[in-house]
Amino acid sequence: MCRTLAVTLGIAFLVSCGQKSPPETGKPVPAAEGARATDTAGSAQSAFAYEILEHNTPISMHADSAVAVMLKVRNTSNRAWPMRGMIKTGCYWTDEKGERVKAPEGRGLPQEEILPGNVAKIKVLVTPPAAPGTYFLTWDMVEEHVVWFGNRGAVPLKVAITVS
């Protein structure tokens, strides 16, 4: 009985969340600024909330040269992120029109369990698109094979990068 109720509530939660795209501002977030990511559809402390406190994303890169980026991310959600689990920091590249130009890449794993309110330092290796130009690297949290947090109301960090 209890197990059936728990499963029913879990399914109801997933259905009620529904996938939605975050609003597109069209303006890049400067590389020196962090981003607060909260679920606008739910409470201020949802299962998909986080805050990027610091990062060293470069504003220019050479095509096809990998760069290690360090991010400091606070778990502002209402659940723990397991050590080396399915919740990771990820990124993807878009052009000036917002179209993805590469498959999502760069996954960084917390090296310890990150409880709500705690901070993780996460290292992610990224490679820019091969063609020179201006692109946007979007940082977001992702629950692998489930959802990008940005699709659940979080606002990812978008950094404009010139690729030469």
Protein Blocks (a to p, Z undefined) as FASTA:
>chain_A
ZZmmmmmmmmmmmmmnopaddddehiacdfkbccddddfklcfbdfkbccdfbdcddfbd
cehiacddddddddfbfbdcdehiabdcddddddfkopafbdcehiaddfbdcdehiacd
ddddddddfbgcddddddddddehibcfklnopacdddddddZZ
